[in-house]
Amino acid sequence: MYRRRGDRRGQMIADIANDLRRYSVDAQHVGHAFAGLHGLNGTDLHALIAVMDAELAGDPITPGRLGEQLNLSSGSVTALVDRLERAGHIRRDRDTADRRKVFLHYADQGAALAMEFFRPLGTRTDRVMARFSDEELAVVHRFMAEISTSVREHRDAVRAARPEPPRRAAD
């Protein structure tokens, strides 16, 4: 992404950009290994991450919001959710206030599989984080949050710029 530059700041920026790229690729490999082990595809994995992120934020995701995040049609989301539910990875729960609304949650079986697979990575991550002070972690957190926002904004701009797929003519 960035080429090495002669000045210290430029060099650091290039190194960080390259580290982020390598991290992204390595994290994708780990995710794909989990997916392959459990008969999931890339979209399934992205859906599970979206469900987990929503739960961690205390704002469970609906199938409609999941479709928006993954850029999928409602029919594709239904097939995806059905597949993940049958495999024991997620469950559907109706909103107690509005029974028409459905929330997606990580199912106990799916959470147990993920915990077993990712526990060693969590241990390694904990060891790395222990080497940083609270102040350093705060800076890293702010940096990662802003980088993540930047990447999502770029993703959304790319999606918006794509032409609509051609529709089949009615017979």
N, C-alpha and C positions, 0 to 999 in steps of 0.2 A: 504494500500500500504506500508506504513512505520509503524514500531512499535515505540512506545515511547522509548526514550533513556534517560540515566541518565544525560547527559550533556545538557546545555542550547541550544546550536546550534542544536544538534540532536533532542531535544524536539520541537524546532521551525520548523525544517524541517518536522518532522512527523505531526505537527499540520497543516502546510501549505498544505502538500500532502492530508491530510484528508479533509481540507476545499475545495481544488480543486475538489476532488472526489464528495463531497456533492454538490458543486456548479454545477458540470456537470450534476448530476442526477436531481437536481431541475430545471435547465434550460431545460433539456429534457422534464420534466413533463409540464412545461409551453408551450414549443413548441408543444408538443403532444396535449395539450388542445386547442391551436389555430388551429392545423390541424384538430382535431376532430370536432370542431365547424364549420369549413368551408368545411368539406367533403374531406380533404386531407389525404394522407398517409405519412409515414416517408420520403420516397424518394421525394415526392412532396415538403415537407418542406425543405429538404436539397437542392433541386433545387432552391427554392425561395431564400434561404439564399445565395447560390452561385451567383445568378443573382444580388441580392442586394449588395453583397460584391464587385462584379466586377464593378457595377455602382458607388459605393462609391469610388472605386480606380480610376475612370475615364477611365476604360478599359472594355467596355461592353463585355460580354461573348458570344461566338458562341455556337451553339448546340454541335459541336465537342469537344470543351473545357469542356463544361458541362458534356458530357459523360465521358471524362477522369477523371474529378474531382470526379464524382459519381461512376466511375468504371462500366459504363453501355454500352451495345452494341448500335450501331447507331439506330437500330430498336426500342429499348427500349427508347432511348432519343426522337425519333420522337413521339412515343406514349405519353410520359411524357409531352413534349412541347405542343402537340395537346390538351391534357387534361387540362393543366394549362391555355392555351390560351382560350379554350372554356369557362372555369370557370371565365375568366376575371382577372386572376392573373398576366399574363405576355402578352407581345406582341412581335411579330417579326418585325424587321425593316431591310430593305436592306441597305447595305453599299452604300453610295452615290458614292464612288470612284470605287467600284467593285460590281456591282449588283448581282453577284453570291453569295456574302458573306452575311450571315444573322446574325444579333445581337439580343440577347434577352434582353428585358427591363421589368422592373416592370410596369404593367399597372396601370393607375390611380385608377381603382376600387380595385385592389388587394392592392395597397399602402394604400388606405383609410381604408380598413378592418384591415390591419396590424397596422396602426396608432391608430385606435380606440381601438384595443385589447391591444396593448403594451404601450399605453400612461401612464397608472398608474404605470407600471414597470419603465418607463423612469423617472417619477417624483420621485419614490423611489430611483432610481439610482443617480439622480441629487443630492438628499439630502445627500446621502452617500458621493459622490465625493466632495461636498462642505465642508466636514469636514477635507479634506486633503489639504496640501499646494501644490503649483505647483511642488516643489522639490520632495515631496512624490509621487505625481501622476506620475512624470517622472520615478521614480524608479519602481513603480507598472507597468507602461506601458512597460518599458523595460523587466521586469520579465515576464509579460503576453505574450509579443511578442516572447520571447525566449522559453517559455513553449509551446506555440502554435506551433512554428516551430519544437520543439522536438516531440510533439505528431504527427504532420503531417509526419515527417520523419519516425517515428515508424509505422504509418499507411501504408505508402508506402512500407516499408520493409516487413510488414506482407502480403500486397497484392502481392508483387513480389514473396514471398516464397510459396504462395498457388499454388497447382497444377492446371493446366487447367482442367475445367470440361470435362468429357468424351463426345465425339461427337457421335451423333447417326450415325449408319452405314446407308449408302444409300441403299434403297430397290432394 
